[in-house]
Amino acid sequence: MEIEKLFIKRMKELPSDATTPGHRLALKGGYIHQTGSGLYTYSPLGFKVLKNIEDIIRQELDAIGCQEMNMPIVSPLSLWKETGRENIDVLLKFKIRSGMDAVVNPTHEEIVTDYVRNVLQSYKQLPLSPSSLCLYQIQTKYRDELRARAGLIRCREFMMKDAYSFNISWEDLDSFYNIMLNAYHKIYKRLGLDNVIDILAPTGDMGGKISHEFQMISDIGEDTIYICSSCDYRANKEVLTDADAEDILICPKCGNKLKKLRGVEVGNIFQLGDKYTKSMGVSYLDQEGKKQTPIMGCYGIGVSRVFGCLLEQSCDESKAVFNLEVAPYKVHIISIGDEQAKTLANDLYNYLLSAGIETMIDTTDDRAGSKFANADLIGAPIRVIVSPKNIEHGVVEMKYSGLQKQYPDTFKIDEVKDKIIEIIKDNQG
């Protein structure tokens, strides 16, 4: 992509509600546009990051046998009445012209359960080991939040990955639940999201037996979490009955003091049991031909919130830091000076494009400082600077961000193409 063709607008005068570094960076960098309170349009630049996040999630879920599907954004209110959830506070209700009472789905337990009860007949349709079926989607959700905040951290409309497992027994659910928990940690590691831990959490409106949240430790977080320094106990404040009265609590597992931290929830998993399958009449025939009710789990990741968290952890609100898997462009080429520099920059650009590497190039006549500032906001992990001085010494200058290893500051002109390919391969997966 030639930088002058990138259709974005960078904001210099920021709105008063842009109170966190990541929110300001999202607006300064032209990643998002606020369409309404808690409602955002993703620019072509922001959408590329969002899709890269989705691709990583898909790859890890497909690897453990989950099947992707797509469910409607709107559903009949009658489905929610079957489970007794028709009055939860974030539910946006309306009546369509035919007269049907409907809702804009904030989550899809009822909708996926309705699908499964119409398809599932036999235990043979639970193909995973342990005996399970897992369906997922990545889709827009809407929750009628009273207060949106921090840009993509808390929106009214947002992108979410929601997955649902249907299991033969609680034992099978326990096993698959742990498989999914491990998959989540792999996802966050590949995304480059730092300081993410899993903690015990309340089940809330979802119901069920056990729930874990995945929290990114951050001062901007709304959630209060407690961590034991002596054992592996970690929990949301709401799990601890007296947490609202004490800053320092005693670990219920080992008796030592708990440390109080702030966190941003980036995912959650629940053991729902038969709350939905029983109330909605889901059944299948087991190996002996007897009718059984499947045991259910659900697993969510806030895709757009992850995007916001990646911007928050960039630390500098004028510089986006992504790894090679998430970045909108892997390489950013900047030419400074004469036509010879432009020619060399274009040659490298065309080579990388032909190799399938998403690359940004800036051969405009802007000042060098302006070009570097734009590159900081775009956040390509590999930056190549071509200038008359560098050419005179037979090299190009290199700068890096978001990579796990250190690499040379310059490469010879005749080897830079191969070296960039090597660095990208060295940082994949």
Legacy VTK file of the C-alpha trace (Angstrom):
# vtk DataFile Version 3.0
C-alpha trace
ASCII
DATASET POLYDATA
POINTS 429 float
0.000 0.000 0.000
1.279 3.461 -0.927
0.770 5.612 2.138
-0.943 8.442 0.263
-3.662 6.006 -0.849
-4.534 4.845 2.680
-8.043 6.219 3.314
-7.914 7.263 6.951
-8.154 10.447 9.003
-5.867 11.077 11.935
-7.267 13.204 14.744
-5.255 15.973 16.364
-8.060 17.423 18.486
-9.280 14.504 20.560
-12.709 14.230 22.241
-12.922 14.695 26.006
-13.884 11.054 26.581
-10.563 9.829 25.114
-9.134 9.331 28.602
-6.780 6.359 28.103
-3.554 6.154 26.052
-4.922 3.353 23.863
-8.132 5.247 23.044
-6.113 8.335 22.084
-3.760 6.201 19.978
-6.696 4.582 18.160
-8.006 8.037 17.190
-4.623 9.618 16.439
-3.656 6.674 14.264
-6.915 6.702 12.318
-7.811 3.140 13.331
-11.367 3.979 14.391
-14.021 6.660 13.941
-16.655 7.265 16.604
-20.039 6.929 14.923
-21.907 7.276 18.223
-21.384 6.736 21.922
-19.848 3.274 22.237
-20.238 2.735 18.469
-17.159 2.690 16.228
-16.405 2.422 12.536
-13.124 0.650 11.765
-11.030 2.321 9.091
-9.286 0.192 6.442
-6.220 0.304 8.736
-8.134 -0.726 11.860
-10.069 -3.419 10.025
-6.824 -5.104 8.939
-5.746 -5.406 12.580
-9.163 -6.737 13.555
-9.073 -9.400 10.817
-5.571 -10.483 11.829
-6.782 -10.978 15.402
-9.718 -13.026 14.116
-7.425 -15.199 11.967
-5.275 -16.163 14.960
-8.361 -17.107 16.970
-9.741 -19.181 14.080
-6.488 -21.058 13.610
-6.243 -22.057 17.273
-9.901 -23.079 17.586
-9.846 -25.052 14.343
-6.730 -26.839 15.633
-8.695 -28.311 18.572
-11.622 -29.394 16.374
-14.062 -26.501 16.788
-16.392 -25.761 13.849
-17.150 -22.210 12.729
-20.705 -21.130 11.985
-22.729 -17.925 11.830
-25.880 -17.025 13.721
-28.267 -14.071 13.300
-27.706 -10.766 15.070
-31.452 -10.608 15.857
-33.475 -13.426 17.449
-37.048 -13.969 18.674
-37.620 -12.929 22.283
-39.421 -16.251 22.742
-36.062 -18.095 22.790
-34.925 -15.977 25.726
-38.186 -16.626 27.558
-37.476 -20.365 27.360
-34.385 -19.878 29.556
-35.812 -17.094 31.732
-33.322 -14.502 30.497
-35.766 -12.173 28.734
-35.214 -9.392 31.290
-31.411 -9.193 31.593
-30.391 -5.546 31.700
-28.231 -5.356 28.529
-30.937 -6.854 26.287
-32.171 -4.467 23.576
-35.757 -5.438 22.721
-37.973 -4.293 19.881
-40.955 -5.395 17.831
-40.554 -6.057 14.108
-43.266 -4.992 11.654
-44.774 -8.472 11.498
-45.474 -8.166 15.212
-42.790 -10.553 16.500
-41.012 -9.494 19.705
-37.267 -9.610 19.020
-33.918 -8.819 20.603
-30.513 -7.740 19.362
-28.339 -10.581 20.639
-25.721 -9.648 23.261
-24.651 -13.321 23.298
-25.876 -16.495 21.602
-26.493 -19.297 24.126
-30.194 -19.507 23.307
-29.662 -19.290 19.560
-26.976 -21.977 19.358
-28.971 -24.247 21.678
-32.002 -23.872 19.416
-29.819 -24.880 16.457
-28.387 -27.911 18.242
-31.773 -29.198 19.411
-32.876 -29.247 15.775
-29.739 -31.044 14.505
-28.413 -33.254 17.301
-29.855 -36.777 17.394
-27.067 -39.186 18.334
-23.925 -39.325 20.473
-22.117 -39.985 17.189
-22.597 -36.296 16.344
-20.319 -35.343 19.273
-17.078 -36.099 17.410
-14.371 -34.664 19.618
-12.437 -36.559 22.263
-13.569 -36.165 25.027
-17.089 -36.686 23.652
-17.958 -33.157 22.647
-19.105 -30.856 19.880
-17.849 -27.266 19.778
-19.383 -24.594 17.553
-18.111 -21.019 17.327
-18.601 -17.756 15.492
-16.898 -14.371 15.254
-19.617 -11.765 14.997
-20.929 -8.353 15.960
-22.707 -8.164 19.326
-24.756 -5.365 20.874
-25.222 -4.762 24.589
-27.282 -1.860 25.863
-24.558 -0.649 28.210
-25.357 2.356 30.385
-21.794 3.641 30.153
-19.333 3.160 27.310
-15.701 3.998 28.120
-12.083 3.844 26.961
-12.797 3.462 23.257
-12.707 -0.203 22.273
-12.391 -1.387 25.885
-16.110 -1.001 26.625
-18.381 -0.493 23.623
-22.077 -0.970 23.048
-21.445 -2.704 19.729
-18.367 -4.911 19.493
-16.778 -7.903 17.797
-16.766 -11.118 19.785
-15.760 -14.726 19.363
-18.283 -16.938 21.113
-17.969 -20.724 21.223
-20.280 -23.355 22.677
-19.509 -26.953 23.558
-22.012 -29.774 23.990
-20.658 -32.677 26.022
-21.837 -36.137 27.059
-20.957 -35.718 30.753
-19.572 -33.308 33.334
-16.290 -35.232 33.118
-16.126 -34.638 29.364
-16.954 -30.968 29.904
-14.150 -30.697 32.477
-11.684 -32.155 29.971
-12.792 -29.965 27.074
-12.923 -26.901 29.339
-9.230 -27.376 30.121
-8.435 -27.863 26.438
-10.131 -24.555 25.687
-8.395 -22.828 28.612
-5.011 -23.852 27.195
-6.063 -22.762 23.684
-6.915 -19.317 25.057
-3.441 -18.898 26.513
-1.956 -19.856 23.129
-4.194 -17.278 21.431
-3.171 -14.450 23.756
0.488 -15.355 23.385
0.256 -15.281 19.581
-1.589 -11.973 19.735
1.277 -10.514 21.724
-1.043 -9.560 24.587
1.064 -9.289 27.731
0.201 -9.933 31.377
-2.902 -12.053 30.736
-3.873 -14.431 33.529
-6.885 -16.668 34.112
-8.813 -16.158 37.353
-11.885 -17.589 39.052
-14.953 -15.519 38.260
-18.669 -15.376 39.150
-21.086 -17.039 36.722
-23.553 -14.112 36.773
-26.409 -14.096 34.250
-24.769 -16.971 32.368
-25.409 -19.450 35.168
-23.572 -22.744 35.540
-20.979 -24.217 37.884
-17.529 -22.779 37.142
-16.279 -19.700 35.323
-12.850 -18.266 34.555
-12.003 -14.815 33.241
-8.870 -13.929 31.305
-7.648 -10.614 32.648
-4.969 -8.311 31.273
-3.355 -6.669 34.285
-3.665 -2.917 33.675
-4.295 0.251 35.663
-7.077 1.219 33.228
-9.058 -1.914 34.118
-12.478 -1.743 35.763
-12.180 -5.146 37.415
-10.604 -5.719 40.818
-8.709 -8.988 41.032
-6.817 -10.674 43.832
-3.703 -12.814 43.393
-1.943 -14.890 46.030
1.839 -14.501 46.047
2.315 -17.862 47.774
0.090 -20.204 45.729
-1.790 -20.272 42.439
-5.060 -18.782 43.749
-6.391 -15.942 41.594
-9.943 -14.575 41.703
-12.248 -11.728 40.746
-13.341 -9.506 43.641
-16.914 -10.741 43.239
-15.873 -14.298 44.113
-14.611 -13.174 47.540
-17.537 -12.390 49.830
-15.827 -9.685 51.908
-13.718 -8.148 49.143
-15.789 -4.969 49.119
-14.750 -4.147 52.686
-11.049 -5.022 52.661
-8.106 -3.968 50.538
-5.978 -6.884 51.723
-7.645 -10.283 52.018
-6.533 -13.703 53.126
-6.142 -16.437 50.505
-8.834 -19.106 51.034
-6.431 -21.733 49.688
-3.218 -21.188 51.666
-4.020 -18.482 54.243
-1.487 -15.903 53.030
-2.276 -12.352 51.980
-3.771 -11.560 48.565
-2.445 -8.796 46.332
-4.994 -6.397 44.847
-4.680 -5.468 41.144
-6.739 -3.943 38.333
-7.575 -5.852 35.169
-9.327 -5.671 31.804
-11.350 -8.779 30.964
-10.349 -10.022 27.494
-12.092 -13.399 27.587
-14.178 -15.745 29.689
-15.165 -19.399 29.817
-18.124 -20.968 31.642
-19.233 -24.461 32.591
-22.947 -23.986 31.965
-24.106 -27.535 32.666
-27.688 -28.200 31.549
-29.067 -24.695 32.256
-29.818 -24.110 28.565
-30.042 -27.617 27.143
-32.564 -28.754 29.772
-34.778 -25.654 29.662
-34.813 -25.757 25.838
-35.380 -29.501 25.560
-32.139 -30.620 23.883
-31.532 -34.363 23.838
-29.667 -37.113 21.994
-29.623 -40.913 22.019
-26.663 -42.505 23.783
-24.958 -45.808 22.895
-27.753 -47.747 24.569
-30.478 -45.831 22.729
-31.482 -43.854 25.823
-32.371 -40.172 25.652
-29.807 -37.908 27.340
-29.375 -34.170 27.878
-25.980 -32.770 26.811
-23.844 -30.761 29.232
-22.841 -27.370 27.882
-19.926 -24.927 28.102
-19.398 -21.497 26.537
-16.245 -19.570 25.723
-15.920 -15.902 24.736
-13.154 -13.588 23.542
-13.707 -9.863 23.030
-12.050 -9.438 19.636
-12.388 -5.657 19.430
-11.486 -5.319 23.117
-8.275 -7.278 22.462
-7.498 -4.690 19.761
-8.030 -1.921 22.318
-5.829 -3.698 24.851
-3.006 -4.084 22.336
-3.103 -0.317 21.836
-3.195 0.270 25.603
-0.060 -1.813 26.146
1.796 0.076 23.395
2.694 2.487 26.235
3.305 5.501 23.952
0.082 7.036 22.627
1.954 8.190 19.515
3.355 4.779 18.621
1.472 1.537 17.941
3.339 -1.676 18.777
2.119 -4.908 17.165
3.797 -8.211 16.507
4.146 -9.540 12.957
0.961 -11.626 13.154
-1.294 -8.741 14.212
0.248 -5.678 12.547
-1.706 -4.206 9.612
1.533 -4.146 7.604
4.606 -6.248 8.305
7.079 -3.869 6.637
7.090 -0.084 6.237
9.536 1.323 3.675
10.496 5.011 3.860
12.545 6.752 1.192
14.235 10.039 2.019
15.889 12.319 -0.483
16.569 11.790 -4.162
15.128 9.706 -6.988
17.750 7.007 -6.480
16.352 6.383 -2.983
12.796 6.250 -4.372
13.836 3.784 -7.072
15.532 1.480 -4.573
12.557 1.743 -2.186
10.097 0.860 -4.972
12.217 -2.103 -6.053
12.181 -3.506 -2.518
8.449 -2.770 -2.198
7.572 -4.664 -5.388
9.734 -7.606 -4.345
8.012 -7.904 -0.952
4.555 -7.627 -2.520
5.419 -10.409 -4.964
6.491 -12.508 -1.956
3.041 -12.019 -0.383
4.238 -9.693 2.382
1.895 -6.830 3.264
4.028 -3.726 2.944
3.523 0.011 3.322
5.701 2.415 1.322
6.204 6.142 1.765
7.963 7.853 -1.159
6.149 11.164 -0.665
7.907 14.511 -0.429
6.942 14.952 3.242
9.582 15.831 5.815
11.467 12.892 7.299
10.070 13.651 10.765
6.504 13.513 9.466
7.188 10.202 7.705
8.620 8.678 10.873
5.659 9.902 12.944
3.218 8.314 10.471
5.196 5.077 10.568
5.047 5.077 14.373
1.248 5.295 14.247
0.921 2.504 11.663
3.104 0.197 13.735
4.757 -2.091 11.181
7.264 -4.238 13.117
9.953 -3.863 10.414
10.878 -0.422 9.126
13.290 0.110 6.243
14.813 3.558 5.673
16.378 4.267 2.277
18.369 7.504 2.035
21.242 8.926 -0.049
23.597 8.637 2.927
22.718 4.973 3.433
23.040 4.240 -0.280
26.454 5.889 -0.266
27.546 3.324 2.329
25.861 0.466 0.431
23.257 -0.221 3.140
19.684 0.422 4.201
18.762 1.333 7.767
16.459 -0.935 9.782
14.265 -0.283 12.832
12.108 -2.837 14.665
9.258 -3.025 17.158
7.168 -5.841 18.572
9.715 -8.564 17.717
11.046 -11.104 20.212
14.666 -11.008 19.004
17.295 -8.415 18.198
18.426 -7.831 14.602
21.100 -5.636 12.937
20.469 -1.892 12.430
21.647 -2.050 8.811
21.797 -4.545 5.978
23.699 -4.418 2.736
21.496 -3.342 -0.155
22.012 -6.576 -2.060
20.999 -8.763 0.935
18.138 -6.804 2.505
15.406 -8.661 0.566
16.466 -12.061 1.836
17.101 -10.748 5.344
13.563 -9.340 5.670
12.105 -12.677 4.582
14.290 -14.446 7.161
13.177 -12.114 9.966
9.515 -12.628 9.115
9.876 -16.419 9.058
11.812 -16.239 12.332
8.870 -14.496 14.028
5.920 -16.501 12.672
3.656 -18.588 14.914
LINES 1 430
429 0 1 2 3 4 5 6 7 8 9 10 11 12 13 14 15 16 17 18 19 20 21 22 23 24 25 26 27 28 29 30 31 32 33 34 35 36 37 38 39 40 41 42 43 44 45 46 47 48 49 50 51 52 53 54 55 56 57 58 59 60 61 62 63 64 65 66 67 68 69 70 71 72 73 74 75 76 77 78 79 80 81 82 83 84 85 86 87 88 89 90 91 92 93 94 95 96 97 98 99 100 101 102 103 104 105 106 107 108 109 110 111 112 113 114 115 116 117 118 119 120 121 122 123 124 125 126 127 128 129 130 131 132 133 134 135 136 137 138 139 140 141 142 143 144 145 146 147 148 149 150 151 152 153 154 155 156 157 158 159 160 161 162 163 164 165 166 167 168 169 170 171 172 173 174 175 176 177 178 179 180 181 182 183 184 185 186 187 188 189 190 191 192 193 194 195 196 197 198 199 200 201 202 203 204 205 206 207 208 209 210 211 212 213 214 215 216 217 218 219 220 221 222 223 224 225 226 227 228 229 230 231 232 233 234 235 236 237 238 239 240 241 242 243 244 245 246 247 248 249 250 251 252 253 254 255 256 257 258 259 260 261 262 263 264 265 266 267 268 269 270 271 272 273 274 275 276 277 278 279 280 281 282 283 284 285 286 287 288 289 290 291 292 293 294 295 296 297 298 299 300 301 302 303 304 305 306 307 308 309 310 311 312 313 314 315 316 317 318 319 320 321 322 323 324 325 326 327 328 329 330 331 332 333 334 335 336 337 338 339 340 341 342 343 344 345 346 347 348 349 350 351 352 353 354 355 356 357 358 359 360 361 362 363 364 365 366 367 368 369 370 371 372 373 374 375 376 377 378 379 380 381 382 383 384 385 386 387 388 389 390 391 392 393 394 395 396 397 398 399 400 401 402 403 404 405 406 407 408 409 410 411 412 413 414 415 416 417 418 419 420 421 422 423 424 425 426 427 428
